[in-house]
Amino acid sequence: MDVRKALITAASCTVLAMFPMVPAGAQSNLDANGMPCAGELDGARQCMKSQVSTPDRPYRRAGQSDGRLNGPGRGFGLGAKQLIYAAVPGSIVVLDAKNNYNFVKRITFQERPAPLPLESIAGMAASPATNMIYVSTRGRLIAIDLLTEKVAWENTYEPGTCCERAQVTPDGLTLEVGSDLKNFHRVIDARTGEVKGIIQSPQSMFNHNMNMTPDGKTVFIAPNGNTMTIADMATMKATSTITFDDHIRVFVINHDGSRIYANLNNLLGFEIADVKTGKIIKRIEAPAEMWKAKWADPNQHFYGHGAPMHGIAMTPDESEIWIPDAINDQVLVYDNPIDGKWPTLNMSKSFKTNGQPNGWITIGLDGKLAYMASGDVVDVKTHKIVGQLKDEYGRYMDSEKVQDMAFGMDGRLIRTVNQFSIGDPKAYAARVAASKKPTKEASN
């Protein structure tokens, strides 16, 4: 009989722990774990305490706030996700960044009859403020709601003039979008797609790439040509120009937009321009023996965009500059000092890729990973390949339009990256501050 009583007591304890019955009027008499503190349920309370409430997993009654929603990690509790969105003609492939980049789904935004080609993708950007992702094609600008995954709006604007890569202002409400190889950019309402104004760039014909300072005040307009136009976003007027030594390709800017680092045709390296003076202040070339003879040989053929490279990335703290080397199928890493000295090539950090590296480099959230156009995922600190982007058929992703995006538990976008890997003011300031701290050797 004693054994039977013990079994019944244990079973009752378990049931009460799962479904505690609180007498009417006793709800206010709860302990810190939300359980009744006195009366006939005392034994059940102790049972529940021992089974459910632990220091790392405390019991909380419905409606009680969860500590995981507080502080720097706000929004990254259960149900939060970090996803990679990679645009290809007609669709976006979504991958799980926290689960070996496994395929999640494909969002189709354009379908055409089989004989007709899909529009090529020129760029992709996203806004937490509107919870939309924006795809620029050679033909239209498409806004997709990230919760419904339906097209919220799309515009062709004037036929033949839309669209190049877009940038989103810091408040997330305005897009600055390059025209399709014309001499102007559009300023567009990110919520509706309506045009707010036009930025003319008469000296920068055939607009292609662009950039925006982190504060959203200044935009840099690069042509398929030598002369870059710099414009003020508030007035939507050009303020100055800078002429480089050759046709400008991909470029990045530093944390305050005072310097430009640009790929050029016929150069494995980059030129650095001072925005205030409008002058080229340094030309950085990879060692000649590494590339010049190969590039000059008409019998050699290299994958990509008709240049020794078509990509450049700056780590958020600006400590390194990465460029893809199409001639030798590798990524070159340059150390970028803060003491006024020029960037220097560091071959011990440079690395080979699995696929053709002559393309875009996107630095992911928090600057920890880099996403190559080849589909390789690279650890920024170790310069080692740690993952591979593949579609639902196991094929390597080949996209220069990649977004690393974090979502909260409500499914809304919290953070995303700049498709141009530019310097970050906070990361750069932290690096400068760290460099001023005395070392142990100096203090001794």
C-alpha positions in Angstrom: 0.0 0.0 0.0 2.8 2.4 0.8 4.3 1.8 -2.7 0.9 2.5 -4.3 0.5 5.7 -2.3 4.0 6.8 -3.4 3.2 6.2 -7.0 -0.1 8.1 -6.8 1.7 11.0 -5.1 4.4 11.2 -7.7 1.8 11.1 -10.6 -0.3 13.8 -8.9 2.8 15.9 -8.5 3.7 15.6 -12.2 0.2 16.5 -13.3 0.0 19.5 -11.0 3.4 20.6 -12.2 2.2 20.6 -15.7 -1.3 22.1 -15.0 -1.3 23.9 -11.6 -4.8 24.6 -10.3 -4.7 28.0 -8.6 -7.7 28.7 -6.3 -9.8 31.7 -7.1 -8.4 34.8 -5.5 -5.0 33.2 -5.0 -3.5 34.4 -8.3 -1.9 37.5 -6.6 -0.1 35.3 -4.1 2.6 34.1 -6.5 6.4 33.7 -6.0 9.1 35.0 -8.4 8.5 32.0 -10.6 4.8 32.8 -11.0 3.7 29.9 -8.7 1.2 30.0 -5.7 3.1 30.4 -2.5 0.9 28.8 0.2 -2.0 26.4 0.8 -2.7 22.9 -0.4 -0.7 23.4 -3.6 2.6 23.9 -1.7 3.8 20.5 -2.5 2.9 20.9 -6.2 4.8 24.2 -6.2 7.9 22.6 -4.9 7.6 19.8 -7.5 7.2 22.3 -10.4 10.1 24.3 -9.0 12.4 21.3 -9.1 11.4 20.2 -12.5 11.0 23.4 -14.5 12.6 26.4 -12.8 16.4 26.3 -13.1 18.9 29.2 -13.1 19.4 28.9 -16.9 15.7 28.2 -17.6 13.5 29.9 -15.1 9.8 29.4 -15.2 7.8 32.5 -16.3 4.0 32.8 -16.3 2.3 34.0 -19.5 3.0 37.6 -20.3 6.2 37.8 -18.2 9.1 39.4 -20.0 11.9 37.2 -21.2 15.4 38.3 -20.4 16.5 37.1 -23.9 14.7 40.1 -25.3 16.8 42.6 -23.4 20.2 44.1 -24.1 22.4 43.8 -27.2 20.8 40.5 -28.2 17.2 41.9 -28.3 15.1 40.0 -30.8 17.4 37.0 -31.1 15.5 34.5 -29.0 13.5 31.5 -30.0 12.1 31.9 -33.5 14.7 34.5 -34.6 16.6 33.8 -37.8 19.6 34.8 -39.7 19.1 34.2 -43.4 21.1 34.7 -46.6 19.1 36.1 -49.6 20.9 35.6 -52.9 19.3 37.1 -56.1 19.3 35.3 -59.4 17.3 36.1 -62.5 13.6 35.8 -61.6 13.9 34.7 -58.0 15.7 34.9 -54.7 17.2 31.9 -53.0 16.9 31.9 -49.2 19.5 29.9 -47.1 19.8 29.4 -43.4 22.9 31.1 -42.1 22.8 29.3 -38.8 22.2 25.8 -40.2 25.0 25.1 -42.6 23.5 27.4 -45.2 20.8 24.8 -45.9 18.2 25.7 -48.5 15.0 27.3 -47.0 13.0 28.4 -50.1 13.0 30.2 -53.4 11.0 33.4 -53.7 9.9 33.9 -57.3 9.2 37.4 -58.4 9.2 37.2 -62.1 8.0 34.6 -64.6 8.1 34.7 -68.4 7.3 32.4 -71.3 10.1 29.9 -71.8 11.4 31.5 -75.0 11.9 34.9 -73.3 14.9 35.5 -71.0 14.5 36.7 -67.5 15.7 40.2 -66.7 19.3 40.2 -65.4 19.8 41.3 -61.8 21.7 44.5 -61.2 21.5 44.8 -57.4 19.6 44.1 -54.1 19.0 46.0 -50.9 16.7 45.8 -47.9 15.0 48.1 -45.3 14.0 47.1 -41.8 11.8 50.2 -41.7 9.6 49.0 -44.6 10.3 45.3 -44.1 10.9 45.0 -47.8 13.7 43.8 -50.0 14.4 45.7 -53.3 15.6 44.0 -56.4 17.0 46.1 -59.3 16.8 44.4 -62.7 17.7 45.7 -66.1 14.1 46.8 -66.7 12.4 47.5 -63.3 12.7 48.0 -59.6 10.8 45.4 -57.5 9.8 45.7 -53.8 9.0 42.5 -52.0 7.3 42.3 -48.6 9.4 40.1 -46.5 6.5 38.7 -44.4 4.1 37.9 -47.3 6.9 37.3 -49.8 4.7 39.0 -52.4 5.6 41.9 -54.7 4.5 45.1 -52.9 5.1 47.3 -55.8 7.2 47.4 -59.0 8.0 50.1 -61.4 9.7 50.3 -64.8 9.8 54.2 -64.8 10.9 55.5 -68.2 11.5 52.5 -70.5 15.2 51.7 -70.9 16.3 53.8 -67.9 15.8 51.3 -65.0 17.6 50.2 -62.9 21.0 49.8 -61.3 22.0 49.0 -57.7 20.1 50.8 -55.0 21.2 52.1 -51.6 18.8 52.7 -48.6 19.1 55.8 -46.4 19.7 55.1 -42.7 16.1 55.7 -41.8 15.1 53.0 -44.3 12.5 55.2 -46.1 14.4 56.4 -49.2 16.1 54.6 -52.0 18.8 56.1 -54.1 18.9 54.1 -57.4 21.1 54.3 -60.4 19.6 54.5 -63.8 20.4 51.8 -66.4 23.6 53.2 -68.0 22.2 56.8 -68.1 23.6 60.0 -66.6 21.2 60.3 -63.6 20.0 58.6 -60.5 16.6 58.5 -59.0 15.6 59.3 -55.4 12.6 57.0 -54.6 10.1 56.6 -51.7 11.0 53.1 -50.3 7.4 52.5 -49.2 5.6 53.4 -52.5 8.1 53.4 -55.3 7.3 57.0 -56.2 10.1 59.2 -57.4 11.0 62.0 -55.1 13.6 63.6 -57.3 16.5 63.2 -59.8 20.2 63.5 -59.3 21.9 64.5 -62.5 25.4 63.5 -63.2 26.3 64.9 -66.7 30.0 64.0 -66.3 29.3 60.4 -65.3 27.7 58.9 -68.3 26.4 55.3 -68.3 25.9 55.1 -64.5 26.7 51.7 -63.1 27.9 51.4 -59.5 27.2 53.8 -56.6 27.8 54.2 -52.9 26.4 56.2 -50.0 28.0 57.4 -46.8 26.8 55.7 -43.6 25.0 58.9 -42.5 23.1 58.9 -45.8 24.1 62.5 -46.7 26.5 61.9 -49.6 26.2 59.7 -52.7 29.0 58.6 -55.0 28.0 57.9 -58.6 30.3 55.9 -60.8 30.0 55.6 -64.5 31.2 53.1 -67.1 33.9 55.7 -67.6 36.6 57.6 -65.7 34.8 60.4 -63.9 32.9 59.8 -60.7 30.2 62.3 -59.5 29.7 63.1 -55.8 26.3 64.5 -54.9 24.4 65.8 -51.8 21.3 63.8 -50.9 19.5 66.7 -49.3 19.6 68.9 -52.3 19.9 66.1 -54.9 22.6 68.1 -56.6 26.1 67.2 -57.8 28.8 68.8 -55.7 32.1 67.6 -57.3 33.8 65.1 -59.5 36.9 62.9 -59.4 38.6 61.5 -62.5 40.4 58.2 -62.1 43.2 56.8 -64.4 40.9 54.3 -66.1 37.4 53.0 -66.3 35.9 52.7 -62.8 34.6 49.4 -61.7 33.5 48.4 -58.1 34.5 50.8 -55.4 34.1 51.3 -51.6 34.4 54.2 -49.3 35.8 54.6 -45.7 33.8 55.3 -42.6 33.2 59.0 -43.2 33.3 59.0 -47.0 36.6 61.0 -47.1 38.4 58.4 -49.2 37.4 56.2 -52.2 39.1 52.8 -53.0 38.3 51.9 -56.6 38.8 48.9 -59.0 39.8 50.1 -62.4 40.1 48.4 -65.8 43.5 47.0 -66.6 44.6 47.1 -62.9 45.1 44.3 -60.3 44.9 46.6 -57.3 43.0 49.8 -56.6 43.4 53.6 -56.7 42.7 55.8 -53.6 41.1 59.2 -54.0 40.8 62.0 -51.5 37.2 63.3 -51.6 38.0 66.7 -50.2 40.7 67.6 -52.8 39.2 65.5 -55.6 42.7 64.0 -56.3 44.0 60.5 -56.7 46.5 60.2 -53.8 47.7 56.6 -54.3 47.8 53.8 -56.8 48.2 50.3 -55.3 49.3 47.6 -57.7 49.8 43.9 -57.1 53.4 42.8 -57.9 53.8 43.0 -61.7 55.2 39.4 -62.0 51.9 38.2 -60.6 49.7 39.5 -63.4 50.9 41.9 -66.0 52.3 39.4 -68.5 49.3 37.1 -68.2 46.9 40.1 -68.6 48.7 41.3 -71.7 48.7 37.9 -73.4 45.8 37.8 -76.0 45.7 34.0 -75.8 44.8 34.1 -72.1 41.2 34.2 -71.1 39.9 35.1 -67.6 36.5 34.6 -66.1 34.5 37.6 -65.2 33.8 41.2 -66.3 36.7 42.0 -68.6 38.9 43.2 -65.9 41.6 41.7 -63.6 39.1 41.9 -60.9 35.5 43.0 -60.3 35.1 43.5 -56.6 36.6 45.1 -53.5 35.7 44.9 -49.9 36.7 46.7 -46.7 36.4 45.1 -43.3 34.1 47.2 -41.1 37.0 48.5 -39.0 39.0 49.2 -42.2 41.9 47.0 -41.1 41.9 45.0 -44.3 41.0 45.5 -48.0 40.1 42.4 -50.1 40.2 42.2 -53.9 39.4 39.2 -56.1 42.2 38.2 -58.4 40.7 36.7 -61.5 44.1 36.0 -63.1 45.3 33.7 -60.4 41.9 32.5 -58.9 42.5 33.9 -55.5 41.6 36.7 -53.1 44.3 39.2 -52.2 44.3 40.7 -48.7 45.8 44.1 -48.0 46.6 45.3 -44.5 45.3 48.8 -44.1 47.1 50.8 -41.3 45.6 53.8 -39.4 49.0 55.6 -39.0 48.9 57.3 -42.4 50.8 54.5 -44.2 49.5 52.9 -47.4 47.8 49.5 -47.6 50.3 46.6 -48.2 49.7 43.2 -49.7 49.8 40.4 -47.2 50.1 37.1 -49.0 50.0 35.1 -45.8 46.4 36.2 -45.5 45.5 35.9 -49.2 43.6 32.7 -50.1 42.3 30.5 -52.9 38.6 30.0 -53.4 36.6 27.0 -54.6 35.0 28.8 -57.4 35.9 31.7 -59.7 36.7 34.7 -57.4 36.4 37.5 -59.9 33.3 39.0 -58.4 31.6 40.7 -55.6 32.6 40.3 -52.0 29.9 41.0 -49.3 30.9 41.3 -45.7 28.2 39.8 -43.5 26.6 41.0 -40.3 29.1 42.0 -37.5 32.0 41.6 -40.0 32.7 38.0 -39.1 32.0 36.3 -42.4 32.5 37.3 -46.1 30.3 36.0 -48.9 32.0 35.6 -52.2 30.3 35.7 -55.6 31.7 32.2 -56.1 29.5 31.0 -53.2 32.3 30.6 -50.8 31.7 31.7 -47.2 35.0 32.9 -45.6 35.9 33.5 -42.0 37.2 37.1 -42.0 39.5 36.6 -39.0 41.2 33.4 -40.2 40.7 33.8 -44.0 39.5 30.2 -44.2 36.5 28.9 -46.2 34.0 27.8 -43.7 30.9 27.3 -45.8 29.4 27.1 -49.3 26.2 28.7 -50.7 24.2 26.2 -52.7 20.7 26.1 -54.1 18.0 23.5 -53.6 19.6 21.3 -56.3 23.1 21.4 -54.6 24.5 23.7 -57.2 27.0 26.4 -56.1 25.4 29.8 -55.9 27.0 32.3 -58.3 25.5 35.6 -57.3 26.9 39.1 -56.8 23.7 40.2 -55.1 23.7 38.8 -51.6 22.1 40.1 -48.4 22.9 38.7 -44.9 19.8 39.5 -42.9 18.6 39.0 -39.3 14.9 38.6 -38.4 13.2 38.9 -35.0 10.7 36.5 -33.5 7.8 38.3 -35.2 9.4 37.6 -38.6 10.3 41.2 -39.3 13.7 42.3 -40.5 16.0 43.7 -37.8 19.3 44.2 -39.5 20.9 43.7 -42.9 24.2 44.5 -44.6 25.3 47.0 -47.1 25.9 45.3 -50.5 29.0 47.5 -50.8 31.4 46.5 -48.0 32.3 49.9 -46.7 34.0 51.2 -43.5 31.8 51.3 -40.4 32.1 54.4 -38.2 31.6 52.4 -34.9 33.9 49.6 -35.8 36.6 52.1 -37.0 36.3 54.2 -33.9 36.7 51.1 -31.7 39.8 50.1 -33.6 41.3 53.5 -33.2 40.5 53.5 -29.5 42.1 50.1 -29.1 45.2 51.2 -30.8 45.7 54.0 -28.3 45.6 51.7 -25.3 49.0 51.1 -23.7 50.4 47.6 -24.2 51.7 45.5 -21.4 55.2 45.9 -22.7 54.9 49.7 -22.7 53.4 49.8 -19.2 56.3 47.7 -17.9 
